[in-house]
């Protein structure tokens, strides 16, 4: 299991521990993905990074916390049990990839993972890199203070870095 950032590129190289599988075009999941859209509330709080085989990856527009959101591209899914066994396995692999990317980006004392859904019922998984000196530590980031939106240039840099590290293109 390895993850490293070469000094010359800044790109996270991930190998030997993640097995992401593309969805077959004739699969039930692929058909659900064709009808998929991000909940408007979630869309208004985030920026799109791109798509992994199962999930749309979003960056929470709050520069206080390195915070990714993975949303399975399946219309109408609200709970984990509504995914097939293979989709749940894929989701876990994609969450692990998000964890590794956030861990490699900078200091991180703990990674928080959560599926709340009280405001946005669409299934989405929060992956947040936490530091003991962050504003919300040790409490949760949800509902803590007012979000500090990324400046345009900082957002563009962060999105490009994450796309490169996750090895995905923009949607």
N, C-alpha and C positions, 0 to 999 in steps of 0.2 A: 504494500500500500504506500503510494507516494503522491505527494503534491509538492511542487516547487515553483518558484518564480525565477526564471533566468534573469540575470541582471541586465542583459542587453535588450530584452523585449518587454518586460513587465507582464508578459502573458503567463497565466497559470497553466502549467502542464499537468494534466491529470491522467493517470494510467494505472492499470493493474488492479483497480478496485471498484470500478463502476461499470455496469453493463446496461447501457441505455438501448432500448429496442424501438425502432420506428413502428408505427401502427400500420398494419396491413390495410390497403385501400378497401378490401372487402369485409373488414372487421366491423363488428357492432360499434366499437369505440370510434372508428374513423367516421362512421355515419353520424354519431352524436357530435363529433368535433365539427362537422360541417354546419351544424345549427347553433354552435356555441357563441356566446357573447359575454363579455365581462359586465357584471352588475354595474349600473351607472354610479352608485355611491363609491364602489371600489375604484372604478375608472377615474373618478374625480380626485382621488387621493394618491394616485400612483402614476408612474411612467412605465411604458412597456419596454422591456428589455428584449424579449423574443420568445420563441417556442422551443421547448425540449420535446421529446417524443410524445409525452402525455400532457404536460402542463404549459400554460402561458406563464412566463416569469415576469413579474412586475417589481419595480423599485418603489418603495413607499417614499413619497415626496416629503421627507422629514430628515434633514441633514444631521440631526442630533444623533441618529442611530443608523448603522448599516443594517438595512431591513429589506429583505426580499419576501415576496408573496408568490406562492406557486398555486395556480388555479387549474385543475384538470379541465381540459377542453372537452367537456361533456355537458350538453344542455340539460338543465333541470336537476343536476346532482347537488344534493345538500349535505349528505352524510357519507362517511367513509364506507359504510356497509353497502352503499349503492354502487360502489365500484366492484368490478369483477376481481377475483383473486389475483389474476395477472396484472390488472391495473393497479391494485394496491401494492403489489411488489414493485412495479415500475415507479409508483409515487414515492415509495421509500427510497429507491435509488436516486431519484431526482432531488429529494430533500437532503440526502447525504451529500450529493454534489453541491447543492447550495451551501450547506454547512462548511464544506471544505473550501469553497471559494471565499466565503466571508472570513473564515479563519485565516486564510492566506493573505487577505487584504491588509491586515493590521492587527494591533494588539486586541485580544479578545479573552476575557476571563471566563465567559460562559455563553453558550448559544441557547437561546430560548426558541422553542418550537410550540406553536399553538394553532388550534382550529377552534375559533369561538363561534362566529356566525350569528350572534344575537342581532346585530345591526344589518349585516350582509349575509343572508342565509345561503348564498351560493358557496359550495365547498371551496375553501381556500386555506392554505397553510402558511402561516407567518414563520419566517426564519430570521431571527434578530440576533446580531452580534452585540453582546453586552460587555461593558467594562465597569469595574468597581468605581470608577470616577465619572460614570455617565450621570446625567441629571436625574434619572429615575431610579438608580440603583438603591436598594436591592428590590424595589417594587417593580410592578409590571410597567411596560411602556404604553400600553393601551390606555388612552384617556389621560395621559400625563402631560400637563401643560399644553401649550400651543405649538403646533408643528412649525418648524423652521424650514421653509421650502428651500430647495437647492437654488442657488443662483444659476442663471442659464449656462454659463461656461462650466461651472462645477457639475451640473447635471449632465451635460454633454460628455464631459470627461469620465464621469462615473459610469454612465450608460455604455460608453465605448469600452471601458475597462471590463465591465461585467460581461458584455457580449463576447469579448475576446476570451475571457477566463472561462466562460460557460461554453464556448465554441458554438455560439448560435448567432444567427443574423437577426436583423430588425424585422419586425412583422409589418 
